C-alpha cells in the first residue's frame, strides 16, 4: 500500500451539491500523518517501526501543517 499524504481530492460535482445538504468536517495533515506515510511505505503497518511511531510523544496531538505553497 502506498500512501500519498499530499493527495488532493478533485472538486465536488456542482449538480450533487445543489441536490443535497452537506456537513463538512475538515481533516488536515499533521507531522504524524507524514511520518505514518513514510513508515508505512517503507516498513508496512505490522512491524516494530509502526508500533514505535504510534507512541512517539512528539507526534501526539501535533499542530496542523500548512498546505504546500501557502505562506
MARVEXLUM-943826 format. One record per residue (C-alpha): x, y, z; residue number from 1. Coordinates in steps of 0.001 Angstrom, whole numbers. Each point is the difference from the previous one (the first is absolute). Layout:
residues N
<node><px>X</px><py>Y</py><pz>Z</pz><nr>NUM</nr></node>
...
This chain:
residues 71
<node><px>0</px><py>0</py><pz>0</pz><nr>1</nr></node>
<node><px>1394</px><py>3415</py><pz>-944</pz><nr>2</nr></node>
<node><px>-1321</px><py>3023</py><pz>1921</pz><nr>3</nr></node>
<node><px>275</px><py>3476</py><pz>-1504</pz><nr>4</nr></node>
<node><px>-357</px><py>2583</py><pz>2799</pz><nr>5</nr></node>
<node><px>-179</px><py>2785</py><pz>-2606</pz><nr>6</nr></node>
<node><px>-3043</px><py>-1483</py><pz>-1787</pz><nr>7</nr></node>
<node><px>-2383</px><py>2662</py><pz>-1287</pz><nr>8</nr></node>
<node><px>-3590</px><py>-1102</py><pz>-566</pz><nr>9</nr></node>
<node><px>-1791</px><py>1174</py><pz>-3141</pz><nr>10</nr></node>
<node><px>-2626</px><py>2752</py><pz>407</pz><nr>11</nr></node>
<node><px>-3567</px><py>-1150</py><pz>765</pz><nr>12</nr></node>
<node><px>-2616</px><py>-358</py><pz>-2727</pz><nr>13</nr></node>
<node><px>-2113</px><py>3229</py><pz>-18</pz><nr>14</nr></node>
<node><px>-3187</px><py>-1934</py><pz>-859</pz><nr>15</nr></node>
<node><px>392</px><py>-2178</py><pz>3082</pz><nr>16</nr></node>
<node><px>641</px><py>3057</py><pz>2172</pz><nr>17</nr></node>
<node><px>-3261</px><py>1586</py><pz>-1159</pz><nr>18</nr></node>
<node><px>-2079</px><py>-3102</py><pz>873</pz><nr>19</nr></node>
<node><px>1328</px><py>-795</py><pz>3471</pz><nr>20</nr></node>
<node><px>808</px><py>1663</py><pz>3283</pz><nr>21</nr></node>
<node><px>3518</px><py>-699</py><pz>1245</pz><nr>22</nr></node>
<node><px>1785</px><py>383</py><pz>3296</pz><nr>23</nr></node>
<node><px>3723</px><py>216</py><pz>-607</pz><nr>24</nr></node>
<node><px>2621</px><py>-1049</py><pz>2490</pz><nr>25</nr></node>
<node><px>3507</px><py>912</py><pz>-996</pz><nr>26</nr></node>
<node><px>2906</px><py>-2293</py><pz>733</pz><nr>27</nr></node>
<node><px>3405</px><py>1523</py><pz>-466</pz><nr>28</nr></node>
<node><px>3470</px><py>-1486</py><pz>-271</pz><nr>29</nr></node>
<node><px>2265</px><py>-105</py><pz>3063</pz><nr>30</nr></node>
<node><px>3591</px><py>-1055</py><pz>566</pz><nr>31</nr></node>
<node><px>-1398</px><py>-3356</py><pz>1161</pz><nr>32</nr></node>
<node><px>-1710</px><py>-511</py><pz>-3379</pz><nr>33</nr></node>
<node><px>3254</px><py>694</py><pz>-1822</pz><nr>34</nr></node>
<node><px>1986</px><py>-2412</py><pz>2208</pz><nr>35</nr></node>
<node><px>-2803</px><py>-2595</py><pz>-238</pz><nr>36</nr></node>
<node><px>278</px><py>64</py><pz>-3799</pz><nr>37</nr></node>
<node><px>3808</px><py>-285</py><pz>73</pz><nr>38</nr></node>
<node><px>50</px><py>-2879</py><pz>2494</pz><nr>39</nr></node>
<node><px>-2916</px><py>-1822</py><pz>-1614</pz><nr>40</nr></node>
<node><px>1457</px><py>242</py><pz>-3478</pz><nr>41</nr></node>
<node><px>3464</px><py>-1087</py><pz>1155</pz><nr>42</nr></node>
<node><px>-824</px><py>-2657</py><pz>2606</pz><nr>43</nr></node>
<node><px>-3729</px><py>-827</py><pz>-163</pz><nr>44</nr></node>
<node><px>-2506</px><py>339</py><pz>2824</pz><nr>45</nr></node>
<node><px>715</px><py>-3140</py><pz>1985</pz><nr>46</nr></node>
<node><px>3629</px><py>503</py><pz>1006</pz><nr>47</nr></node>
<node><px>1823</px><py>1469</py><pz>2948</pz><nr>48</nr></node>
<node><px>631</px><py>3279</py><pz>-1864</pz><nr>49</nr></node>
<node><px>-3757</px><py>611</py><pz>-267</pz><nr>50</nr></node>
<node><px>-668</px><py>-909</py><pz>3649</pz><nr>51</nr></node>
<node><px>2791</px><py>2374</py><pz>1095</pz><nr>52</nr></node>
<node><px>-1474</px><py>2795</py><pz>-2123</pz><nr>53</nr></node>
<node><px>-3391</px><py>-270</py><pz>1699</pz><nr>54</nr></node>
<node><px>1462</px><py>779</py><pz>3448</pz><nr>55</nr></node>
<node><px>2386</px><py>2822</py><pz>-906</pz><nr>56</nr></node>
<node><px>-887</px><py>2833</py><pz>2398</pz><nr>57</nr></node>
<node><px>1173</px><py>2693</py><pz>-2436</pz><nr>58</nr></node>
<node><px>-2677</px><py>-1146</py><pz>-2481</pz><nr>59</nr></node>
<node><px>-2939</px><py>-143</py><pz>2427</pz><nr>60</nr></node>
<node><px>-2472</px><py>2824</py><pz>-761</pz><nr>61</nr></node>
<node><px>2400</px><py>1929</py><pz>-2267</pz><nr>62</nr></node>
<node><px>-959</px><py>3307</py><pz>-1644</pz><nr>63</nr></node>
<node><px>-1392</px><py>-22</py><pz>-3529</pz><nr>64</nr></node>
<node><px>2383</px><py>444</py><pz>-2920</pz><nr>65</nr></node>
<node><px>-384</px><py>2871</py><pz>-2454</pz><nr>66</nr></node>
<node><px>-825</px><py>-1134</py><pz>-3543</pz><nr>67</nr></node>
<node><px>2915</px><py>155</py><pz>-2417</pz><nr>68</nr></node>
<node><px>273</px><py>3388</py><pz>-1692</pz><nr>69</nr></node>
<node><px>-1879</px><py>1859</py><pz>2758</pz><nr>70</nr></node>
<node><px>2025</px><py>2720</py><pz>1735</pz><nr>71</nr></node>
